Amino acid sequence: MNRQITKLIHATALVAAISLPLASAPAEAGGSIGFYYSPRTARDARALDLGLRAYSANNGLRSGAHIRQLGRNNRAGIGQDGAGNLGVIRQEGSGQIATLRQDGNDNSYGIFQFGRNTDANVAQAGDGQSGAAVLLGW
């Protein structure tokens, strides 16, 4: 019984010691987090490619380069050299920058940014590649 009480006291002291500096720290002025996905196998790349092409078709787009921006002060660009490439950039929020460069054939990539002040620069070289990025800024 005494051992359990001692463990409880130590755990409570540890939680108090950790949370005290966090409670007194100022709020973060801004930041972002990004998740990038590059399939490791050809099968996974084809599955992601199918998903990006389905997303494009659902939004009335067929192939090529597509940029959709909702918000203010956003900048985006897509450059493609090859056949059958699909590049998608969607930005919602403000102050976001995205560039996508695809060299080769049958590549697909989607950049999706939400919030504010995010920055994504992606380049694909080769054939049959696929990938996606999701960035969130505050």
Residue pairs with C-beta under 8 A, 6 or more apart in sequence:
28 138
30 116
30 117
30 137
30 138
31 137
31 138
32 115
32 117
32 118
32 119
32 135
32 136
32 137
32 138
33 135
33 136
34 118
34 120
34 133
34 134
34 135
34 136
35 133
35 134
35 135
36 131
36 132
36 133
37 48
37 131
37 132
37 133
38 131
39 45
39 47
39 48
39 130
39 131
42 128
45 128
45 129
45 130
46 130
48 108
48 130
48 131
48 132
49 86
49 106
49 108
49 130
52 86
52 88
52 108
52 109
52 110
52 130
52 132
53 63
53 86
53 108
55 88
55 110
56 62
56 63
56 66
56 86
56 88
59 66
59 68
61 88
63 84
63 85
63 86
64 80
64 85
64 86
64 87
65 78
65 80
65 85
65 86
65 87
65 100
66 78
66 86
66 87
66 88
66 89
67 76
67 77
67 78
67 89
67 90
67 91
68 89
68 90
68 91
69 76
69 89
69 90
69 91
69 92
69 96
70 91
70 92
70 93
71 91
71 92
71 93
71 94
71 96
72 94
72 95
73 94
73 95
74 91
74 93
74 94
74 95
74 96
74 97
75 96
75 97
75 98
76 89
76 91
76 96
76 97
76 98
76 99
77 98
77 99
77 100
78 87
78 89
78 99
78 100
78 101
78 102
79 99
79 100
79 101
79 102
80 87
80 101
80 102
80 103
81 102
81 103
81 104
82 102
82 103
82 104
82 105
82 106
82 107
82 127
83 105
83 106
84 105
84 106
84 107
85 102
85 104
85 105
85 106
85 107
85 108
86 107
86 108
86 109
87 100
87 102
87 108
87 109
87 110
88 108
88 109
88 110
88 111
88 112
89 98
89 100
89 110
89 111
89 113
90 110
90 111
90 112
90 113
91 98
91 113
91 114
92 113
92 114
92 115
93 113
93 114
93 115
93 116
93 118
93 137
94 116
94 117
95 116
95 117
95 137
96 113
96 115
96 116
96 117
96 118
96 119
96 135
96 137
97 118
97 119
97 120
97 121
98 111
98 113
98 119
98 120
98 121
99 120
99 121
99 122
100 109
100 111
100 122
100 123
100 124
101 122
101 123
101 124
102 109
102 123
102 124
103 123
103 124
103 125
103 126
104 124
104 125
104 126
104 127
104 128
104 129
105 127
105 128
106 127
106 128
107 124
107 126
107 127
107 128
107 129
107 130
108 129
108 130
108 131
109 122
109 124
109 129
109 130
109 131
109 132
109 133
110 131
110 132
110 133
111 120
111 122
111 132
111 133
111 135
112 132
112 133
112 134
112 135
113 120
113 134
113 135
113 136
113 137
114 134
114 135
114 136
114 137
115 135
115 136
115 137
115 138
116 137
116 138
117 137
118 135
118 136
118 137
119 135
120 133
120 135
122 131
122 133
124 131
